[in-house]
Structure formats: structure tokens, C-alpha cells
């Protein structure tokens, strides 16, 4: 009898927790490679992802995709529809009766195409859901089903922008950019921002110094995005989660220095500069580490990059730690994995493995996460032992505080909090120090 009573109390407490602190699941995934080999990888990816949804049982799911359709979108558009249909029709998704899906498929528009996909699913138990309209600066009823595909430029419940070309002059054509939505979930307002930053075009250039030229380009684009939110006097500022493929790379120069300790360096020149290589050899003349434009190959490649020593070289967020927060990473680098179902945990020897895919948050968003004596969050990869393409998806599960309005942490920020979200209250300062590219202290 006592055991039954205890079980009933536990279930009751669980219901209360979900009512007042609903579980939110944020997922980011670069899916380009699964569309390029859809017969082998598409359903494999979806089945593993859906299994994770069944395991975690969120009440609100935000899935951010990058490189939707792969590198040749015009050849993969049918597979994008197949992806959406399979996902929405899965048994585990039947209780998510409301959704908003935004798939940027306008690949003919050089000025606007980002290949980003923002997918949001709302559980039937969530009662108070609204979504922000960025055109008329007002709330819309969120308990509905809308799927926006093709040209989504005029869809007003999202904001989307491609980064200026001069941010990454090395690349003649780029799809990098961001797309954000704003939600009010049970009285708490929050932005979800999907972002895709610039990659490292050459390992040889990346290892010359830290920060590399590519790191600087990524930082410029990220600061540009965050400043845009802070200076938006029409939609105003809300706490935000930014999750996507940041393309953050490890301090390649530092990694090489550690790997090449006691090795001798040999430069192999080629008539074509892009085919030149740097080779590090041991005393017996064996090649231990080889670095080329698109080659990064170590003798113990499948072992050493999964060890904890690598984490100290994950440094791209160091200069942004006051404005972007991340939970501790306890999973291996998310990129670049073999695109072979028979080698789901192996890294390709093309790039130095790195934590490219991340889930970050503003300090205000961090305050919206309910913390208790148990675990306040889960931050991990999806498909540790399953091929998910060259990127492993990353997820963050949290419990969200309700009825927080637009939470602000300090008086110097643009807006202050109110329990009711029917009005926004401008504060005096923007909270942005333009000369140092920082925000609120």
C-alpha cells in the first residue's frame, strides 16, 4: 500500500513538473550528407532521431537543420519532402498536434538561400502557446499546423538573413546565415535561432595561427547576428537560444604542436599549392601526422581525438563567454564522421575533429532553466553508435520556468521583465558596447 502511494505521489509530482516546468528539447543537425546519400542514410538518421524523442519525451521540440537538401538541392528536393513526411507521420510524434515548419528551399535565389530548416513541434498538453509575428510585431495563436516550404521570404513568423558575402571573401558563393523564431511557452518568451557559420576552407591556413582567419570570420558573423537582435527596436530583445552548425574548430596550431611533439617536420611542395602537405615523422621515418588542404590524418586517428585532452583546444568561445553560455561538453567532437553505416563512430581524415555543432544561450535564457537537485539538463549527441552523416546531431533537454514574461537580468539591458507579456518596456541603455563588441556585463 505504501509503495503504491509513493508511486502515485511520484506520478503526481511528474505531472506538476511538466505543467509548471515543461521539458523542452533543442536539437541541431547538419543534414547535408544524409540527403547526398539518402538511400542509405535518410531513414537511418530519422529512426535514430525518433528513438531519442521517444526516450526523452519532450513537451516542446525545436529542431534546427543546416544544409537541408545537401550540396545539390535541385536534385534532392523530393527527399526533403520525404524527410518531413516520415518525421511528422511517425508514431512517437502523434501527440505533437501543433507544429511550425520553415524550410528555406529557394535555391535559385543567390541573395537569400540559406538551406536552413526550423522545425517546431508542440505537445497537446501545452496550453498557452504563441508565436511572434516579426512584421506586425504582435503575437499569433501557436496551437496550429503550418508547413512552409519553397520560397519562405514573406512568411512573417520567422526572421531569416543570409550573411553578407564580404564576411567570407574566400568563398565565391555561400549559404551561411541565420533564421529565428520567437515563442511564448506557458507565459515565458524565448527566441530560437538557427545559425550556420563559415567553415575552414584549408587546414594549412587554419594551422598558421590562433585565432585563424576562419575563426575571425565566424566571430564577425556571430557578433553581427547578436548585435542585430540587441539593436532591433521593433521586435525588441528576448532571451535566446542559438543552436546550429557554428563550424567552431579547435586551435589547430595547438593540437598539431601537441601531436607533433618529438616528431620532425617535412614540407612536401606541389606545383599546385592546394596539393602541398606538411608531414610529421618519427625517428624511424614513419609518417605520424599528415596535414593538407583537406587532409588531417594521424596515426591513431580513431582513438586520440575522442580523449579528454582535446577539450582544452576548443577555444573559439573564449572571447564571447560573457554573452553566450554553454553547458559543459562531455561528448566527443561532433565532426567529421565517416558517412559509412559500417563505421558509425569513425572520424574521416579530412579535418581535425571538432565540436562544430553547439547549443548556446544568452545569460537571460540560462535563468529560465529550472534547476533542481537532480539533473537540470541533458547535453549530448544523437547516434553515438549509428551513422548520422558527417555531423552528429546535438541535443539539449531542459525544463523551462513558466510565466517569466521577457526575463532580463539587469537594468542596463534593452528591456526589463514583466510577468505579463502583453507589453514590452524599453530601458534607457542598449547594453551594447560597440567599441569592444561586447554586450551586457
Secondary structure, DSSP 8 states (H G I E B T S, - for coil): -HHHHHHHHHHHHHHHHHHHS-EEEEEEEE-HHHHHTHHHHHHHHHHHHHHHHHHH--SEEEEEEESTT-S-HHHHHHHHHHHHHHHHHSGGGTT--EEEEEE---TT-TTT----EEEEEE-TT---EEEEETTTTEEEE-SSEEEE-S--TT-TT-EEEE--GGGGTT-SS---EEEEEEEEETTEEEEEEEEE----S-HHHHTSSSS-HHHHHHHHHHHHHHHHHHT-TTT----EEEEEE------HHHHHHHHTTT-EEEEE--SSGGG-EEEEE-TT--EEEEEETTEEEETTHHHHTTSGGGGGG--TTGGGTTT-B-----S---B-B-S-GGGTT-B-SSS--B--EEEEE-HHHHTTB---SS-SEEEEES-TTS--SSS--EEEEEEB-SS-BS--SSTTSSEE--SS-S--EE-S----BTTTTB---
